[in-house]
Amino acid sequence: MTTLQPVNARTGAAHGKPIAASSADDIDQAVTDAHQAFTAWAATPGDSRAALLRALADALEAERDTLVAWADLETALGPVRLNGELDRTTFQLRRFADLAQRGVPFEVLDDPAVAGSPPAAHAAMVRQRVPLGPVAVFAASNFPFAFSVLGGDTASALAAGCPVVVKAHPAHPGLSQRVAGVIQRVLRTLDLPLGLIGLVQGATVDAGVQLIRHPLIAAGAFTGSTRGGAALQAEANARARPIPFYGELGSINPVVALPVALAARGAELARTLAGSITLGCGQFCTNPGLLLMLDGPDTEAFIPQLVLALSRQQPHPMLSAAMRKAFDAGVRSLMDAGALSLLQGQGTPPAPGPQLLQVSAQRFIERAELREEVFGPSSLIVRCANLDEVRQVLEAVGGSLTVTLWGADEDTADNRALVRSAMQIAGRVLFAGVPTGVAVTAAQQHGGPWPSSTAPMTTSVGDAALDRFLRPVCLQDAPAWLLGRGGVPC
Amino acid sequence: MTTLQPVNARTGAAHGKPIAASSADDIDQAVTDAHQAFTAWAATPGDSRAALLRALADALEAERDTLVAWADLETALGPVRLNGELDRTTFQLRRFADLAQRGVPFEVLDDPAVAGSPPAAHAAMVRQRVPLGPVAVFAASNFPFAFSVLGGDTASALAAGCPVVVKAHPAHPGLSQRVAGVIQRVLRTLDLPLGLIGLVQGATVDAGVQLIRHPLIAAGAFTGSTRGGAALQAEANARARPIPFYGELGSINPVVALPVALAARGAELARTLAGSITLGCGQFCTNPGLLLMLDGPDTEAFIPQLVLALSRQQPHPMLSAAMRKAFDAGVRSLMDAGALSLLQGQGTPPAPGPQLLQVSAQRFIERAELREEVFGPSSLIVRCANLDEVRQVLEAVGGSLTVTLWGADEDTADNRALVRSAMQIAGRVLFAGVPTGVAVTAAQQHGGPWPSSTAPMTTSVGDAALDRFLRPVCLQDAPAWLLGRGGVPC
């Protein structure tokens, strides 16, 4: 029997008992159970969905100390961050509870019959949405609560009326197992089928592939690397019946720091940026991995400030030894492709030190390796001769969750062109602050063109995350009994 | 130089001069021109977009006689249908003009800043949408106006702020070239770049593949066969930067005719169904290719009525000799897989005769060949022993643009279960009438699970078709000048 051994992320030592990996039969059973729970859950009113989501939030809070301790052990993210992340997770669960209770998944567009002849005439039509079916949720390594077993994908799928089968991230199997225990107690208390929220564990890619290829799975939601997400998307497309796959992948999140901003607030921005680059040891999909600066005295003055501010940061250990290895390899790859190191922090082993590198715009555009996400506390400065080069660099990036523009406060032709370029490649464009810290709110858009997402029209954070699991259906000449039930045949 | 020879669809004879196929350079030029037109078009207000769409509609009407004559020659669809289709096409253009003028593509979700600490606190955020960029539109064979050069994909993309490059369907190159001429005159009159609406012609798949793989193309919209659409989607995914691909593919459109409906209105339903099966020689994506009936006296009485009504239909010739060949092969394939022929109409050559076949539910579920779309005037009756078998057959179909339910007028557990099954696999569920005749309206959903669509959350007909070409972008802490421009940096 294959097992997953929980590991202390700070020491690499085994902790507690090994956890059994899910067998092929286990995975099939979890999906079958989710499928069996589907029809009844899809027919629940918003109140029932809200009751489950709130009970899950309450239960997470009740078990906070135990869960944060397990999360800290397996991720080294520290109790402050992890308590905050648990707050965010319960906030998400309750926010989707509110959306379900307000009836968002049941909204109906009523389009009464129009008499006459075509093309203007039509029958009575009603447009609404139906839940897709059981969703395969692939948990992230870097958000052990907020994008894991009870994270945003699970919360939004449940609110939409879909059961979920979560593939736990193998970097925190112990925490995932305990959260699954919390879920089962809640489901039992509410007299709901345990299959409504299933968990599978696997140390290799096989479990994930089996899950996304299972004929009863109706959609996939993934947060992780571009490589992993692309592989799972290919599996979703290779099915006899392809299904929607929502992959939130890698992103390098350009920050364009214009001279006017550096001149006005250089010291403050250097500190802010250093904090954002090293926050959570740089293990965020919105980590500012690319800094675009224009040649000139303001940039020359700013870079040493940034080097100094970064050198004072002491990142904590990474999520796993494998991630640390990948980070070191990523930094080396940037240097092999021509980036010069401006700061090579050594860190306190096993924690990495902050890294700052620099390259010319032309080199950046020429070499695709320089556009790879390096997951960890590093950033790459791209030196641009002018704003045209800035825009060319953004175009070369092609797709990013965010672009940040510092110093575009005036309505000039240059700034308009810059904003256009930023909006063309990003899901979110910031004009102040840093891209880390993604609000769970109505206007959020966490997703952008490839390679930041496999589904750029959708978001994995914020209210619109719900839309991913509801498919529009038009009812034409529906009978009164069905319309009286709001178009839900339950 | 490769050419496309316009052909009289009724006689197979060449008509007029051959038309040059677009070279690789031509295609590259068309996309480059579309890309150059993009920034300015994306920045146009709704009024300007509406002005173009209405001018195109007016110009089509002004050239109606010439265009309908060319369409009739190349498609054999007949002047009544083609004049109606031209009306529908101008209706679509004007409807998207109205949507643009009403500001739909520019709608903004304002999410003001919330003070305090996370997770509830957030910066000022505005969610809006940006046009994707140049769209590759793949014209359909069976709608030479409404899903062709100036069809719904083109109209919705232009309204969204996207230029288009249309790949003409090789079955009507002469008409496509004339419509392109109409477009160029309109663009010149309005002083708009000719690259805003480009046309490429190609007799082989190469032109389409080159188009969808072009790095400056931002999305694809396709109406056609499952095989062709799947191939183009694979190309869209295989790009260095995958892009959204909206394929409206094959569909067999089950009609469930319950005994209660057959008993009450059998003769009328037989005539209606016979008309829908043979309308346009069955060359509709919503053609009712599958008829589900329960064993029993009402069905026994109905089938001869349907055979008789169908035998009286005289379909016109098909769109091309290749389609006719494919139709005959499709019918043979159903029979090879075990379907029995109930009616083998001979037709007046080159027109096919109507075909009606029958198979058991168990056989239908076992043999995937029986679920293939047969494009033309045929339908397959699936005989079911009970409602459970009806639902199993729907589940085996898996995805369809429509499901029609006749006789589900009462609120019973059986009907609720049937409606659930129908909604699970279809984009539109009808409770009266026939699936052919797709209204261009607010509530329309023309798209469903695979194999009826590559993007089941979207529609290619109706107001929501616009959404396919707009990507959400969140502006965080946007400066006053940008908000004052409605978030559009033009």
Chai-1 contact restraints between the chains, C-beta under 6 A:
chainA,res_idxA,chainB,res_idxB,connection_type,confidence,min_distance_angstrom,max_distance_angstrom,comment,restraint_id
A,D87,B,P119,contact,1.0,0.0,6.0,A-B,restraint_1
A,R88,B,P119,contact,1.0,0.0,6.0,A-B,restraint_2
A,F91,B,P119,contact,1.0,0.0,6.0,A-B,restraint_3
A,L109,B,A443,contact,1.0,0.0,6.0,A-B,restraint_4
A,D111,B,T441,contact,1.0,0.0,6.0,A-B,restraint_5
A,D111,B,A442,contact,1.0,0.0,6.0,A-B,restraint_6
A,D111,B,A443,contact,1.0,0.0,6.0,A-B,restraint_7
A,P119,B,D87,contact,1.0,0.0,6.0,A-B,restraint_8
A,P119,B,R88,contact,1.0,0.0,6.0,A-B,restraint_9
A,P119,B,F91,contact,1.0,0.0,6.0,A-B,restraint_10
A,P119,B,V440,contact,1.0,0.0,6.0,A-B,restraint_11
A,H122,B,A439,contact,1.0,0.0,6.0,A-B,restraint_12
A,H122,B,T441,contact,1.0,0.0,6.0,A-B,restraint_13
A,M125,B,A443,contact,1.0,0.0,6.0,A-B,restraint_14
A,V126,B,A443,contact,1.0,0.0,6.0,A-B,restraint_15
A,R127,B,A443,contact,1.0,0.0,6.0,A-B,restraint_16
A,V130,B,M423,contact,1.0,0.0,6.0,A-B,restraint_17
A,R241,B,G398,contact,1.0,0.0,6.0,A-B,restraint_18
A,R241,B,W450,contact,1.0,0.0,6.0,A-B,restraint_19
A,P242,B,W450,contact,1.0,0.0,6.0,A-B,restraint_20
A,G398,B,R241,contact,1.0,0.0,6.0,A-B,restraint_21
A,D409,B,P479,contact,1.0,0.0,6.0,A-B,restraint_22
A,D411,B,W481,contact,1.0,0.0,6.0,A-B,restraint_23
A,R416,B,P489,contact,1.0,0.0,6.0,A-B,restraint_24
A,V419,B,P489,contact,1.0,0.0,6.0,A-B,restraint_25
A,R420,B,P489,contact,1.0,0.0,6.0,A-B,restraint_26
A,M423,B,V130,contact,1.0,0.0,6.0,A-B,restraint_27
A,M423,B,V473,contact,1.0,0.0,6.0,A-B,restraint_28
A,R428,B,C474,contact,1.0,0.0,6.0,A-B,restraint_29
A,R428,B,Q476,contact,1.0,0.0,6.0,A-B,restraint_30
A,V429,B,L475,contact,1.0,0.0,6.0,A-B,restraint_31
A,L430,B,Q476,contact,1.0,0.0,6.0,A-B,restraint_32
A,F431,B,D477,contact,1.0,0.0,6.0,A-B,restraint_33
A,F431,B,A478,contact,1.0,0.0,6.0,A-B,restraint_34
A,F431,B,P479,contact,1.0,0.0,6.0,A-B,restraint_35
A,A432,B,D477,contact,1.0,0.0,6.0,A-B,restraint_36
A,A439,B,H122,contact,1.0,0.0,6.0,A-B,restraint_37
A,T441,B,D111,contact,1.0,0.0,6.0,A-B,restraint_38
A,T441,B,H122,contact,1.0,0.0,6.0,A-B,restraint_39
A,A442,B,D111,contact,1.0,0.0,6.0,A-B,restraint_40
A,A443,B,L109,contact,1.0,0.0,6.0,A-B,restraint_41
A,A443,B,D111,contact,1.0,0.0,6.0,A-B,restraint_42
A,A443,B,M125,contact,1.0,0.0,6.0,A-B,restraint_43
A,A443,B,V126,contact,1.0,0.0,6.0,A-B,restraint_44
A,A443,B,R127,contact,1.0,0.0,6.0,A-B,restraint_45
A,A443,B,C474,contact,1.0,0.0,6.0,A-B,restraint_46
A,Q444,B,C474,contact,1.0,0.0,6.0,A-B,restraint_47
A,Q445,B,P472,contact,1.0,0.0,6.0,A-B,restraint_48
A,Q445,B,C474,contact,1.0,0.0,6.0,A-B,restraint_49
A,W450,B,R241,contact,1.0,0.0,6.0,A-B,restraint_50
A,W450,B,P242,contact,1.0,0.0,6.0,A-B,restraint_51
A,P456,B,R471,contact,1.0,0.0,6.0,A-B,restraint_52
A,M457,B,R471,contact,1.0,0.0,6.0,A-B,restraint_53
A,R471,B,P456,contact,1.0,0.0,6.0,A-B,restraint_54
A,R471,B,M457,contact,1.0,0.0,6.0,A-B,restraint_55
A,P472,B,Q445,contact,1.0,0.0,6.0,A-B,restraint_56
A,V473,B,M423,contact,1.0,0.0,6.0,A-B,restraint_57
A,C474,B,R428,contact,1.0,0.0,6.0,A-B,restraint_58
A,C474,B,A443,contact,1.0,0.0,6.0,A-B,restraint_59
A,C474,B,Q444,contact,1.0,0.0,6.0,A-B,restraint_60
A,C474,B,Q445,contact,1.0,0.0,6.0,A-B,restraint_61
A,L475,B,V429,contact,1.0,0.0,6.0,A-B,restraint_62
A,Q476,B,L430,contact,1.0,0.0,6.0,A-B,restraint_63
A,D477,B,F431,contact,1.0,0.0,6.0,A-B,restraint_64
A,D477,B,A432,contact,1.0,0.0,6.0,A-B,restraint_65
A,A478,B,F431,contact,1.0,0.0,6.0,A-B,restraint_66
A,P479,B,D409,contact,1.0,0.0,6.0,A-B,restraint_67
A,P479,B,F431,contact,1.0,0.0,6.0,A-B,restraint_68
A,W481,B,D411,contact,1.0,0.0,6.0,A-B,restraint_69
A,P489,B,R416,contact,1.0,0.0,6.0,A-B,restraint_70
A,P489,B,V419,contact,1.0,0.0,6.0,A-B,restraint_71
A,P489,B,R420,contact,1.0,0.0,6.0,A-B,restraint_72
